[in-house]
Amino acid sequence: MDQESPKNSAAEIPVTSNGEVDDSHEHNFNREEFGYNADTQKLLAKNGETLLGAINFFIASVNTLVNKTIEDTLMTVKQYESARIEYDAYRTDLEELNLGPRDANTLPKIEQSQHLFQAHKEKYDKMRNDVSIKLKFLEENKVKVLHNQLVLFHNAIAAYFAGNQKQLEQTLKQFHIKLKSPGVDAPSWLEEQ
């Protein structure tokens, strides 16, 4: 019985006049199915590239905040700390000289110490002001950047997984994100001139 099944199945396969298998009805069905599948894959790729652009923008913005803005603020704090130590050292030297005797040998040392103390006090005051401004700026910037980036990230992910292509593209427009077209490189320096 098993041997008769292939024979019966083979008899049902249509054959063209030149002896080839006639599967034109399957080709039409497959073409439509493959065409639909290709369109779906293209849309997924386009939306994926759009989402990837939003994610890359999110990462770049947070990276800038962490590695540039915060790093710059920390560097300023370190410079402030160094200026404070120098200021304290010159202040202590001046105080010790002022407690000692005042004669022809010590007066030039006191004047020089007073000059160095004043220069380092000005540097210290400037660095303290810089730190204050940078910390205030960092706090404002951190909240604003993180809030905006989280809104972007949430909206882009939600639109992508909802399959809402228009909302995904609108999210990128809202945050002024421009995507490079796939396969298009930046113009050469000759083209730019």
C-alpha positions in Angstrom: 0.0 0.0 0.0 2.9 2.3 0.8 4.3 1.7 -2.7 1.0 2.6 -4.4 0.8 6.0 -2.6 3.7 7.6 -4.5 2.3 6.3 -7.8 -1.1 7.9 -7.0 0.6 11.1 -5.9 2.7 11.2 -9.0 -0.3 10.8 -11.2 -1.9 13.9 -9.6 1.1 16.2 -10.5 0.3 18.1 -13.7 2.9 17.8 -16.5 3.5 20.2 -19.3 3.6 19.2 -23.0 7.5 19.0 -22.9 7.4 16.7 -19.9 8.2 19.3 -17.1 6.2 19.5 -13.9 3.5 22.2 -14.3 3.6 24.1 -11.0 2.5 27.6 -12.3 -0.4 27.7 -9.9 2.1 27.2 -7.0 4.4 29.9 -8.5 1.6 32.4 -8.4 0.8 31.6 -4.9 4.5 31.6 -3.8 5.1 34.9 -5.6 2.3 36.6 -3.7 3.4 35.0 -0.5 7.1 35.8 -1.0 6.2 39.4 -2.2 4.2 39.9 1.0 7.0 38.5 3.0 9.5 40.7 1.3 7.4 43.8 1.9 7.1 42.9 5.5 10.8 42.3 5.9 11.6 45.7 4.2 9.2 47.5 6.6 10.8 45.7 9.6 14.2 46.7 8.4 13.2 50.3 7.8 11.5 50.5 11.2 14.5 48.7 12.8 16.9 51.2 11.3 14.7 54.1 12.5 14.6 52.6 16.0 18.3 52.0 15.9 18.8 55.7 15.0 16.7 56.7 18.0 18.7 54.3 20.3 22.0 55.6 18.9 20.9 59.2 19.5 19.9 58.2 23.1 23.2 56.5 23.8 25.2 59.4 22.3 23.4 62.0 24.4 23.8 60.0 27.6 27.4 59.3 26.7 28.0 63.0 26.2 26.4 63.7 29.6 28.5 61.1 31.4 31.8 61.3 29.6 32.0 65.0 28.8 29.7 67.1 31.0 30.2 65.1 34.2 33.9 64.5 33.5 34.4 68.2 32.9 32.7 69.0 36.2 34.9 66.4 38.0 38.0 67.9 36.5 37.0 71.3 37.7 36.3 70.0 41.2 39.8 68.4 41.2 41.4 71.7 40.1 39.4 73.5 42.9 40.6 71.0 45.5 44.2 71.6 44.3 43.7 75.4 44.4 42.3 75.1 47.9 45.3 73.1 49.2 47.7 75.6 47.6 45.7 78.5 49.1 45.8 76.9 52.6 49.5 76.3 52.3 50.3 79.9 51.3 47.9 81.2 54.0 49.6 79.1 56.6 53.1 80.3 55.5 51.9 84.0 55.7 50.4 83.5 59.1 53.7 81.9 60.4 55.7 84.8 59.0 53.4 87.4 60.5 53.8 85.8 63.9 57.6 86.0 63.8 59.8 89.0 64.1 59.7 91.9 61.6 63.2 92.9 60.6 65.1 93.7 57.4 65.4 89.9 56.5 61.8 89.0 57.1 60.0 92.0 55.6 60.8 90.9 51.9 59.8 87.4 52.7 56.5 88.6 54.2 55.8 90.8 51.1 56.5 87.9 48.8 54.4 85.6 50.9 51.6 88.2 50.9 51.8 88.4 47.1 51.8 84.6 46.6 48.9 84.3 49.1 46.8 86.8 47.3 47.5 85.2 43.9 46.4 81.8 45.2 43.4 83.2 47.0 42.2 84.7 43.7 42.8 81.4 42.0 40.9 79.6 44.8 38.0 82.0 44.7 37.8 81.7 40.9 37.8 77.9 41.0 35.2 77.9 43.8 32.9 80.1 41.6 33.6 77.8 38.6 32.7 74.7 40.6 29.5 76.3 41.8 28.4 77.3 38.3 29.3 73.9 36.8 27.5 72.0 39.5 24.4 74.1 39.0 24.7 73.7 35.2 25.3 69.9 35.6 22.2 69.5 37.8 20.0 71.4 35.4 21.4 69.7 32.3 21.4 66.3 33.8 17.7 66.5 34.6 16.8 68.0 31.3 18.9 65.6 29.2 17.9 62.5 31.0 14.2 63.5 30.9 14.3 64.2 27.2 16.3 61.1 26.4 14.0 58.8 28.4 11.0 60.3 26.7 12.6 59.7 23.3 13.6 56.2 24.2 10.2 55.3 25.6 8.3 56.8 22.6 10.5 55.1 20.0 10.4 51.7 21.7 6.6 51.9 22.2 6.0 53.0 18.6 8.3 50.3 17.2 6.7 47.5 19.1 3.2 48.8 18.4 4.1 48.7 14.7 3.3 52.4 14.4 5.7 53.6 11.7 4.3 57.1 11.6 4.6 57.6 15.3 8.2 56.2 15.2 9.1 58.7 12.5 7.3 61.5 14.3 9.4 60.7 17.4 12.6 61.2 15.5 11.3 64.5 14.0 10.4 65.7 17.5 14.0 65.2 18.7 15.5 66.4 15.4 17.2 63.1 14.6 18.2 62.7 11.0 19.0 59.2 9.8 21.5 58.4 7.2 20.0 56.6 4.2 21.3 53.0 4.1 24.2 52.6 1.7 24.7 56.3 1.4 28.1 57.5 2.6 29.0 61.1 3.5 30.0 63.2 0.5 33.7 63.3 -0.2 35.6 66.5 0.6 35.5 67.3 -3.2 31.7 67.1 -3.3 31.3 69.3 -0.3 33.3 72.2 -1.9 
